[in-house]
Amino acid sequence: MRVSLIYPGIAGYGFKSLGKGMEAGWVSHGLAHLSSAAKAQGFDVNLIDLRALSGWDEFREELYRRRPDVAALTMMSVDYNPATTAAQIIKESLPETVTVVGGPHPTIMVDEVAQIPHFDYVVTREGEITFPWLLGELRDGRHPENRILEGEMPDLDALPFPDRELFLNEWRKYGYTLDSPEVPFVPDLPAPFLTIIAGRGCQYNCNFCQPAERLLFGRRVRKRSPANIIAELKLLRDRYHFASFMFHDDCLTENREWVLEFCDLYQAEGFTQPFFCQSRADIIVRHEDMVQRMAQVGLKGYFIGFESGNDRVLRFLRKGTTREKNLAAARICRKYGIKIWANYMLGIPTETREEVMDTISMLKEIDPDWYSPAFYTPHPGSDLYDYCLEHDLSLITSHDQYRRNPWEIKVKGQDPEFLQWALKESQRRKPINAARRQIRYLWGRYARPDKVIRRLRRMLGV
């Protein structure tokens, strides 16, 4: 049985976008896990990555060349249009091919997706057990009557490691000569670079996200054991000789004991590669010893969802932090030399101009290394999405608009001119911070003792 997995992630950069940025240069861990799970059951799996193609005509050519018995697509909300278009083309070109769709959007908006006639089966939640089972049924000539199949929650340590070669081999076919399994995005994470996921789920209750996360993965956070992560990193070190990596988890640091065990094993195995991960301000403040330990073994940066600098807005978002905790977390990061990738939103429902100014003033005090702003997007499956629908606030007219970005206002009642000004002002550093940053850069570039010694050795030829 020939199985083609199809990655439709072209909503951001379009066709021929491979390697252009984070979303265009990373593997889909969902498809990579499905591939390794299906291959473990003896199925022949290949990939069609729309990011590598020139357009829909080339997609049709690939379908005719591969003639899959089963074509399976993953779908986030922003992927709805390219995924449904791909499914339609599959049915037009190869009517006998069985089409399967899974991922976040089919789980959260199952009724919407089930109405699309181009999908034969919809797999909700997690697919590593259910998808290979479905392939076995189809191979043996049995077509399950129920189009909607609820996925089972697997034991994460029992899963085979994600099949990164699925992506790398496909990319090479199209002439992409990558010196890195995935595209690095900051100077602190040199190539060869890769991403890894340690667990599934989120225990927090932010209303711009939940309960979608719980619908996907259950109420409890499930993590692979630190030993399992180390085993994968050892394999990746041998295979790709990676120089840096990033944890792709929603929040790696919610379990202090897990993190400390990972740090001990990471150091014991001789790893020194720098890494980034996602954390929260309240966790950083509560567990400074954990932050220090992570910095000792290679942590170079945190993604932190500060979201707002106003306490009322943070309570409205059910964020579980405060302005003061946000600022305190930034101070702790500076203390241990950890870079800050600051995620925040503007144009939040109910937010006033004065509250936007609080966010701006907070960011000027934090002085993050990278700004990651967005105009709030009401995302399906979240309580705040429902709030926007109930109050007739949403400006979303196409699934393409579910992409997180800072250039399109997604809810009514906002002043576009003010938000554009606020966006620019939020990223304008105080003069003293700009000066300090330049001094740090020049010191690191020219004056650090280890670099001076290396330059002298090169001059002397020793």
C-alpha positions, 0 to 999 in steps of 0.5 A: 500500500502506497501512503502519501502524507501531505503537508499543506503549510503554504498559508504564510509564504506560499509555494516555493517557500521552503527555507524562507523562515521558521514556518517554512523551514521546520518539519511537521512533527505531527506528520513525522510521528505519523510516518514513523508509526506507520512505517513501524507497521510495515507501510510504505510512506512518502511525503508531498510538501507543498512548500517545495512545489511551484503550484497546484499543477506540480502537485497534480504531477506528483500525485500521478507520479506516486499514485498513492492508495491513501493520501493523508493531510494534517490541518491547522486552522490556517491550513484549511484552504490549501488542505481542502484544495489539495483534497479536491485535486486528489479526488479529481485526479485519483478518485480511488485514492482514500483521503484522510485528514487530521490535526488541530482544526479537524479535532476542534471544528470536526463538524465543519471538516466532516462536511467536506466531501473530499475527505473520506476519513477524519481522525481527531485528537492524536493519530499515531495509533488510529492512523496505522490501524486505519491503514491496516483496515484499508489494506485488508479491504475493510472500509470503516463505516464511521468517517470520524475516528477518534484518535487514542492517546499513545504512551509517548515513550513507546512511540518511535522517534519522529521521522525527520528523514521523511522531510529531508529526503523530500526536500533534497529531491527538489534541490534544497541543499540544507546544511541543517535539518531545519532552518535556524532563526537566531544567531544564538542557535547555529546550524546544524539546527533542529527542533524537538518536542518533549510532551503534549498538552498545557496545564494553563487556562489562557482564554485565547488558547483553551480549551482547544489544547485539552480537546487535542491532548486531554486535561493532563500534560503528558511528557516523554521521560528525560531519558527518552529525550536524551536517547533521541538527542544522541541519535540526532547528534550521531546522524546530523551533528547538530550544533543547536536545537529548540524545544517546540513544547507549549511550555517545557518548564511547567514541571521543575523536577522533569527539567532538572532531571533532563539538565543532569542527563544532558550534561552527563551525556556530554551535550553542550549544544545551546537551546531555546524553549518556551516558558512562563513569567510566573514559572521563571519567578517561582523557580529561579534555581531551575532557570540557573541550572538550565543556563548552566547546561546550555539554555540560551533563550526563553520564549515568554508569552508576556501578552500584556503589561496591564493587570486587568487585561492579564486577568481577562486573558486568564494568563495567570501572571501580572505585570510585576511578574513579567518584569521580574522574570525578565530581570532573572533572565538577564541575571543568568544571561538568557535571551528573551523572545517576547511574545505579546498581543495588541488589539485584545478585545476590551483593551483600552488605549491606556492599557496598550500603553501599559504594554508598551511601557513594560516592553521598554523596561524588559528590553527584550532581545527579540520582539514577537508582536501580534494583533490578537486573532480569535482562534477556533476552539478558544473561549476568547474566540467564542466571546468574540462571536457572541459579541460580534467582534470577529473580522475573520472572513477566511481561514487564511486570517488565522495566521498570527501576524501584526499587520491585520486587525482581526476584531472590531472596535480597534483604531488601526492608526493607533495600533500601527503606531503602538506596534512601532512604539512597542519595539522602539528601545529607550536610548539607554537600552539601545546604547547598552545593547550596542556596547554588549554587541561590541564587547562580544564581537571584539573585546571578549578575552577568548576572542582576543586570544584567538585573534592573537593566535591567528596573527602569530600563526600558533 
